[in-house]
Amino acid sequence: MRFGISRQVITPPMSMKLACTGAFDINFTSVHDDVYIRTLVLDDGKKKLVLMSFDLLFHDRLLNDAIAEYAEGKYGIDKSSVIISYTHAHTAPAGRGYNPGSHCDEYELLLVEKGKEALDCALCSMQEGKAEYGIFDADFNISRRGVYDGKFGNYPAPDYPHDRELFVLTVRDEGGNVRSVMTNYACHPVFYPAPDRISGEFPGRLCQLIDANYYGCTSLFFQSSAGDVRPRPTAVMEGERWHWEGKDFSGVDAFAKDICKTVVDIVDNKELKPIELDIASDAFAIELPMEPASLEWFEEKLKVYSDMPASANMSNAYNIVNGGYEKLPHSMPLHCQAAKLSDSLYIATVGGEPCFGVKKAAASAFVGKDVCFIGYTDACAYIVDDRVLSEGGYEPTCHNEYGHIGPFKPGLDKLYRDNFRAAFEKISK
């Protein structure tokens, strides 16, 4: 196999807002650490697979589509083989697709051009190598689906089922040197170390640490089913009640170092599975039906949010109440990809913020295979499974935050399984 790697800085050279630090109406005042695009291209001699991770909260499909079209037009890479995801760093620059009006048009142009450059750089430096992978249990996160007063809420919940899988893929050159480490784990980057400072948060710091450990390495981080989990160090028990607590940059650093130690131990000491690269891919959309909320419901929400700082909830409620309600669709396309890396290893991706049950439903379609599950490939919604939908709580009821007419309807698990099963059957032949 052949591989190529690249890293491009996307720290904005202009004043602009940050993505989701709680201070939605101010521009950043300083840069704590740069944000990047990190890229790994794999080539089996017949087809190429592009893995690209942005240090952003997330983005709408326009950025993914622009880079995928460029890859196809210039290099003949199938658009379904271009996997682009976002680390979900809340302290990253604001991007289009979340909190209407917060993005910067000049920065949007920069993202497209830097994405193309990232691909160019990776493809002009292809070299021979080999890849290995492993899946391990890791206890760095905690569910945020806690029950208080008989209702699910955004509270620490140590006993609630959540995604603990740590997926690690390593690429070595012909000399045996580690040149890329791809880490896939589920954990919201929500330490909230500063409301006005740019940072890649713990995913960015993790990549820095891994790169420092292996000279010439370009590592990547991909979020898994992080929709319902947070960093374990942000969960604090006082008396008999749990609550969340933000941490400063030293807390971010300590958390990233803990993960890095585990990843480096895996790369250096664990027996990983070799990848006999054989690439195939498919892209598709699952139409998820919604249960419409009334216009009056949004009017009540607007009253509540009007007394709070500017946010995605306030912006969307305002737009919906003031002429947007009748234009809202009653379903949402969930964009997905399935990619074969080898006979035993597959990648499954979904847009939005998937919860653990979504990963389980999707992965069950790849019978007898190992699956790396990647979420956050766009900014569409919290993506829930039937269990979470029936229980209620924050994730299934926050449709206003994403400008949707209502929560999803039941029957989600079957949609995930059936569509990924069809994709698996298509690319496994």
C-alpha positions as CSV (number, residue, x, y, z in Angstrom):
1,M,0.0,0.0,0.0
2,R,0.9,3.6,-0.4
3,F,0.0,6.5,1.9
4,G,0.2,10.3,2.1
5,I,-0.1,12.7,5.0
6,S,-0.5,16.5,5.5
7,R,-1.3,19.1,8.1
8,Q,-2.6,22.6,7.3
9,V,-3.2,25.5,9.7
10,I,-6.7,26.9,9.6
11,T,-6.4,29.4,12.4
12,P,-8.3,32.4,11.1
13,P,-6.3,35.5,10.0
14,M,-9.3,37.7,10.6
15,S,-11.4,38.6,13.6
16,M,-14.5,36.4,14.0
17,K,-16.7,34.5,16.4
18,L,-16.0,31.1,18.0
19,A,-18.2,28.1,17.6
20,C,-19.9,27.2,20.9
21,T,-18.1,28.5,24.1
22,G,-21.2,30.0,25.7
23,A,-20.2,33.5,24.5
24,F,-21.9,33.5,21.1
25,D,-21.9,37.2,20.5
26,I,-18.1,38.1,20.9
27,N,-15.1,37.6,18.7
28,F,-12.1,35.7,19.8
29,T,-9.4,37.8,21.5
30,S,-6.4,35.4,21.3
31,V,-5.2,32.1,20.1
32,H,-4.2,29.5,22.7
33,D,-3.2,26.9,20.1
34,D,-3.6,26.7,16.4
35,V,-6.3,24.7,14.7
36,Y,-5.6,22.4,11.7
37,I,-6.8,20.1,8.9
38,R,-5.1,16.7,9.3
39,T,-5.2,14.4,6.3
40,L,-4.3,10.7,5.6
41,V,-4.7,9.2,2.1
42,L,-4.5,5.4,1.7
43,D,-3.9,3.8,-1.7
44,D,-4.3,0.1,-2.5
45,G,-3.0,0.5,-6.0
46,K,-6.4,0.7,-7.5
47,K,-8.4,3.1,-5.4
48,K,-7.7,5.8,-2.8
49,L,-9.4,6.6,0.4
50,V,-9.1,10.1,1.9
51,L,-9.5,10.7,5.7
52,M,-9.6,14.3,6.6
53,S,-10.2,15.8,10.1
54,F,-10.9,19.5,10.8
55,D,-10.4,21.1,14.1
56,L,-13.9,22.7,14.0
57,L,-17.1,22.2,15.9
58,F,-18.6,21.0,12.6
59,H,-19.9,22.4,9.3
60,D,-22.7,22.0,6.8
61,R,-22.4,19.7,3.7
62,L,-21.1,22.5,1.4
63,L,-17.5,22.2,2.7
64,N,-17.5,18.4,2.4
65,D,-19.0,18.5,-1.1
66,A,-16.5,21.2,-2.3
67,I,-13.5,19.1,-1.3
68,A,-15.0,15.8,-2.5
69,E,-15.8,17.3,-5.9
70,Y,-12.2,18.7,-6.1
71,A,-10.8,15.3,-5.3
72,E,-12.9,13.7,-8.0
73,G,-12.3,16.4,-10.6
74,K,-8.5,16.7,-10.2
75,Y,-7.5,13.2,-9.0
76,G,-10.3,10.9,-10.0
77,I,-11.0,9.9,-6.4
78,D,-14.6,8.7,-5.9
79,K,-16.5,11.2,-3.8
80,S,-17.8,8.4,-1.6
81,S,-14.1,7.7,-0.7
82,V,-13.5,11.2,0.7
83,I,-14.4,11.0,4.5
84,I,-14.4,14.4,6.1
85,S,-15.2,14.8,9.8
86,Y,-14.9,17.5,12.5
87,T,-13.4,17.1,15.9
88,H,-16.3,19.0,17.5
89,A,-13.9,21.5,19.4
90,H,-16.3,24.1,20.9
91,T,-13.4,26.6,21.1
92,A,-12.8,26.4,17.3
93,P,-13.7,29.2,14.9
94,A,-17.4,29.3,14.0
95,G,-18.4,27.5,10.8
96,R,-21.4,27.6,8.6
97,G,-24.2,25.2,9.6
98,Y,-24.6,26.0,13.3
99,N,-25.9,29.1,14.9
100,P,-27.1,31.1,11.9
101,G,-25.1,34.3,11.2
102,S,-22.1,33.4,13.3
103,H,-19.8,32.3,10.5
104,C,-17.4,34.6,8.5
105,D,-17.6,34.5,4.7
106,E,-13.9,35.2,4.3
107,Y,-13.1,32.3,6.6
108,E,-15.4,30.0,4.7
109,L,-13.4,30.6,1.5
110,L,-10.2,29.9,3.4
111,L,-11.5,26.6,4.6
112,V,-12.3,25.4,1.1
113,E,-8.9,26.5,-0.2
114,K,-7.0,25.0,2.7
115,G,-9.0,21.7,2.3
116,K,-7.9,21.5,-1.3
117,E,-4.3,22.3,-0.3
118,A,-4.4,19.6,2.4
119,L,-5.4,17.0,-0.2
120,D,-2.8,18.3,-2.7
121,C,0.0,18.0,-0.1
122,A,-0.9,14.5,0.9
123,L,-1.2,13.3,-2.6
124,C,2.1,14.8,-3.8
125,S,4.0,12.9,-1.0
126,M,2.7,9.4,-1.4
127,Q,5.1,6.6,-0.2
128,E,5.1,2.9,0.5
129,G,4.1,1.7,3.9
130,K,1.9,-0.6,6.0
131,A,-1.1,-0.2,8.2
132,E,-2.3,-1.9,11.4
133,Y,-5.3,-1.4,13.7
134,G,-6.8,-2.4,17.0
135,I,-9.9,-1.7,19.1
136,F,-9.6,-1.4,22.9
137,D,-11.6,-0.5,25.9
138,A,-10.9,3.0,27.4
139,D,-12.4,4.7,30.4
140,F,-12.0,8.4,29.6
141,N,-15.6,9.4,29.1
142,I,-18.9,9.4,31.0
143,S,-22.6,9.4,29.8
144,R,-24.5,12.6,30.2
145,R,-27.9,11.0,30.3
146,G,-28.5,11.2,34.0
147,V,-31.9,10.8,35.7
148,Y,-33.1,13.3,38.2
149,D,-36.6,13.8,39.5
150,G,-37.7,10.9,37.2
151,K,-36.5,12.6,34.0
152,F,-33.5,12.3,31.8
153,G,-31.3,15.4,31.7
154,N,-27.8,16.5,30.9
155,Y,-26.2,15.1,34.1
156,P,-23.3,12.8,34.7
157,A,-24.4,9.2,34.6
158,P,-21.6,6.7,35.4
159,D,-23.9,3.6,35.0
160,Y,-25.6,4.6,31.7
161,P,-24.4,2.6,28.6
162,H,-22.0,4.6,26.5
163,D,-19.3,4.1,23.9
164,R,-15.9,3.1,25.4
165,E,-14.2,1.8,22.3
166,L,-10.9,3.3,21.4
167,F,-9.9,2.6,17.8
168,V,-6.3,3.1,16.8
169,L,-4.9,2.8,13.3
170,T,-1.2,3.2,12.6
171,V,0.7,3.8,9.4
172,R,4.4,3.0,9.2
173,D,6.8,3.8,6.3
174,E,9.2,1.2,4.8
175,G,11.7,1.9,7.5
176,G,9.2,1.0,10.2
177,N,8.8,4.6,11.4
178,V,5.3,5.6,12.7
179,R,4.1,8.3,10.2
180,S,0.4,8.5,11.1
181,V,-1.8,7.5,14.0
182,M,-5.5,7.7,13.6
183,T,-7.4,7.8,16.8
184,N,-11.2,7.3,17.0
185,Y,-13.0,7.8,20.3
186,A,-16.3,9.2,21.6
187,C,-16.0,12.2,23.9
188,H,-17.4,15.8,23.6
189,P,-14.6,18.4,23.8
190,V,-16.4,20.4,26.5
191,F,-13.8,21.5,29.0
192,Y,-14.7,25.1,28.1
193,P,-11.3,26.4,29.1
194,A,-11.9,30.0,27.9
195,P,-14.9,31.7,26.1
196,D,-12.8,33.9,23.8
197,R,-9.6,31.9,22.9
198,I,-9.2,29.7,19.9
199,S,-8.1,26.1,20.7
200,G,-8.3,22.6,19.2
201,E,-9.2,21.5,22.7
202,F,-8.3,18.0,23.8
203,P,-8.4,16.4,20.2
204,G,-6.0,19.0,19.0
205,R,-3.7,18.6,22.0
206,L,-3.8,14.8,21.7
207,C,-2.6,15.0,18.1
208,Q,0.2,17.4,19.1
209,L,1.3,15.0,21.8
210,I,1.2,11.9,19.5
211,D,3.1,13.8,16.8
212,A,5.8,14.8,19.3
213,N,6.3,11.2,20.3
214,Y,6.9,10.0,16.7
215,Y,9.2,12.2,14.6
216,G,7.6,13.0,11.2
217,C,4.2,11.8,12.3
218,T,0.9,13.4,11.4
219,S,-1.9,12.1,13.6
220,L,-5.7,12.4,13.2
221,F,-8.6,12.4,15.6
222,F,-12.1,11.4,14.7
223,Q,-15.1,11.6,17.0
224,S,-17.2,8.5,17.4
225,S,-20.6,8.3,19.0
226,A,-20.0,11.3,21.2
227,G,-23.5,12.7,21.2
228,D,-24.3,11.5,24.7
229,V,-20.9,11.5,26.4
230,R,-18.5,14.0,28.0
231,P,-15.0,13.9,29.5
232,R,-14.9,12.0,32.8
233,P,-12.9,14.8,34.6
234,T,-15.7,17.3,34.0
235,A,-18.1,15.2,36.1
236,V,-17.9,16.2,39.7
237,M,-19.8,14.7,42.7
238,E,-20.8,17.1,45.5
239,G,-22.8,15.6,48.3
240,E,-25.1,13.1,46.7
241,R,-25.5,14.9,43.4
242,W,-23.4,14.9,40.2
243,H,-22.8,18.1,38.2
244,W,-20.6,19.3,35.4
245,E,-17.5,21.5,36.0
246,G,-15.4,23.3,33.4
247,K,-11.6,23.0,33.4
248,D,-8.9,25.4,32.4
249,F,-6.2,24.6,29.7
250,S,-4.2,22.6,32.2
251,G,-7.2,20.3,32.6
252,V,-7.4,19.9,28.8
253,D,-3.7,19.1,28.7
254,A,-3.9,16.5,31.5
255,F,-6.8,14.8,29.8
256,A,-5.1,14.7,26.4
257,K,-1.9,13.3,28.0
258,D,-3.8,10.5,29.6
259,I,-5.3,9.5,26.3
260,C,-1.9,9.9,24.5
261,K,-0.2,7.6,27.0
262,T,-2.7,4.9,26.3
263,V,-2.4,5.4,22.5
264,V,1.4,5.3,22.5
265,D,1.3,2.2,24.6
266,I,-1.0,0.6,22.1
267,V,1.2,1.6,19.1
268,D,4.5,0.5,20.8
269,N,3.4,-2.5,22.8
270,K,0.2,-4.0,21.6
271,E,-0.3,-6.6,18.9
272,L,-2.2,-4.9,16.2
273,K,-4.0,-6.4,13.2
274,P,-2.4,-5.9,9.8
275,I,-4.5,-4.2,7.1
276,E,-4.4,-5.8,3.6
277,L,-5.7,-2.7,2.0
278,D,-8.6,-3.3,-0.4
279,I,-10.7,-0.1,-0.8
280,A,-14.3,0.1,-1.7
281,S,-16.8,2.8,-0.6
282,D,-20.4,4.0,-0.8
283,A,-22.3,7.2,0.1
284,F,-26.0,7.4,0.8
285,A,-28.6,9.4,2.8
286,I,-31.2,8.1,5.2
287,E,-34.4,10.1,5.3
288,L,-35.4,10.6,9.0
289,P,-39.0,11.6,9.5
290,M,-39.9,14.2,12.2
291,E,-42.9,14.8,14.4
292,P,-43.7,18.5,13.9
293,A,-44.0,20.8,17.0
294,S,-46.5,23.6,16.7
295,L,-45.7,27.2,15.8
296,E,-46.9,28.1,19.3
297,W,-44.2,25.8,20.8
298,F,-41.5,27.8,19.0
299,E,-43.1,31.1,20.1
300,E,-42.8,30.0,23.7
301,K,-39.2,29.0,23.1
302,L,-38.4,32.4,21.6
303,K,-39.8,34.1,24.8
304,V,-37.5,32.0,26.9
305,Y,-34.3,32.5,24.8
306,S,-34.9,36.2,24.2
307,D,-33.8,36.8,27.8
308,M,-30.6,34.8,27.4
309,P,-27.3,35.5,25.6
310,A,-27.3,35.0,21.8
311,S,-27.2,31.4,20.8
312,A,-28.2,28.9,18.1
313,N,-31.5,28.3,20.0
314,M,-32.4,32.0,20.0
315,S,-31.4,32.5,16.3
316,N,-33.3,29.5,15.1
317,A,-36.4,30.2,17.2
318,Y,-36.4,33.8,15.9
319,N,-36.1,32.7,12.2
320,I,-38.8,30.0,12.6
321,V,-41.3,32.3,14.3
322,N,-40.7,35.1,11.9
323,G,-41.8,33.5,8.7
324,G,-39.8,30.3,8.7
325,Y,-42.2,27.8,10.2
326,E,-44.1,26.9,7.0
327,K,-40.8,26.3,5.1
328,L,-39.5,23.7,7.5
329,P,-39.3,20.2,6.0
330,H,-40.9,17.3,7.9
331,S,-37.9,15.0,7.4
332,M,-34.1,15.3,7.4
333,P,-31.5,13.5,5.2
334,L,-28.8,11.9,7.3
335,H,-25.7,11.7,5.1
336,C,-23.7,8.5,5.6
337,Q,-20.7,6.7,4.2
338,A,-19.4,3.1,4.3
339,A,-15.9,2.2,3.4
340,K,-14.1,-1.1,3.2
341,L,-10.4,-1.0,4.2
342,S,-9.8,-4.7,4.2
343,D,-11.8,-7.9,4.4
344,S,-12.0,-7.6,8.2
345,L,-12.2,-3.7,8.6
346,Y,-14.8,-1.2,7.6
347,I,-15.6,2.4,8.3
348,A,-19.1,3.7,8.9
349,T,-19.9,7.4,9.1
350,V,-22.9,9.5,9.9
351,G,-23.5,13.2,10.0
352,G,-24.6,15.2,13.1
353,E,-24.0,14.2,16.7
354,P,-24.7,10.4,17.0
355,C,-25.5,8.7,20.3
356,F,-24.2,5.3,21.3
357,G,-27.2,3.4,20.1
358,V,-26.8,4.7,16.6
359,K,-23.3,3.3,16.4
360,K,-24.5,-0.1,17.7
361,A,-27.3,-0.2,15.1
362,A,-25.0,0.8,12.2
363,A,-22.2,-1.5,13.3
364,S,-24.6,-4.5,13.5
365,A,-25.0,-4.3,9.8
366,F,-21.4,-5.3,9.2
367,V,-21.8,-8.9,10.4
368,G,-18.5,-10.4,11.6
369,K,-16.4,-7.4,10.8
370,D,-14.6,-4.7,12.8
371,V,-16.0,-1.3,12.4
372,C,-14.6,2.2,13.0
373,F,-17.6,4.4,13.5
374,I,-17.1,8.1,12.7
375,G,-19.7,10.8,13.5
376,Y,-19.7,14.6,13.1
377,T,-19.3,14.6,9.3
378,D,-21.7,17.6,9.2
379,A,-23.8,19.8,11.4
380,C,-27.3,18.5,11.0
381,A,-28.7,17.4,14.4
382,Y,-28.3,15.1,17.4
383,I,-28.8,11.7,15.9
384,V,-30.5,9.4,18.4
385,D,-31.7,5.8,18.5
386,D,-35.1,4.4,19.5
387,R,-34.1,3.9,23.1
388,V,-32.9,7.5,23.6
389,L,-35.9,8.8,21.7
390,S,-38.4,6.9,24.0
391,E,-36.6,8.0,27.2
392,G,-36.5,11.7,26.3
393,G,-33.9,14.1,27.6
394,Y,-31.7,16.7,25.9
395,E,-30.5,14.8,22.8
396,P,-33.9,13.9,21.3
397,T,-35.7,17.1,22.2
398,C,-33.2,19.8,21.1
399,H,-34.5,20.1,17.5
400,N,-34.8,23.9,17.9
401,E,-31.0,24.1,18.3
402,Y,-30.6,22.8,14.8
403,G,-33.6,24.6,13.2
404,H,-35.8,21.5,12.8
405,I,-39.6,21.4,13.0
406,G,-39.6,18.6,15.7
407,P,-38.0,15.5,17.1
408,F,-37.5,12.4,15.0
409,K,-40.1,9.7,14.8
410,P,-39.6,6.1,16.1
411,G,-38.3,3.3,13.9
412,L,-34.8,4.8,13.7
413,D,-32.7,1.7,14.6
414,K,-34.2,-0.3,11.6
415,L,-33.4,2.6,9.2
416,Y,-29.8,2.6,10.4
417,R,-29.4,-1.1,10.2
418,D,-31.1,-1.6,6.8
419,N,-29.3,1.2,5.0
420,F,-25.8,0.3,6.3
421,R,-26.6,-3.4,5.6
422,A,-27.3,-2.4,2.0
423,A,-24.1,-0.4,1.7
424,F,-22.1,-3.3,3.3
425,E,-23.5,-5.8,0.8
426,K,-22.6,-3.4,-2.0
427,I,-18.9,-2.8,-1.1
428,S,-18.0,-6.2,0.4
429,K,-18.3,-8.0,-2.9
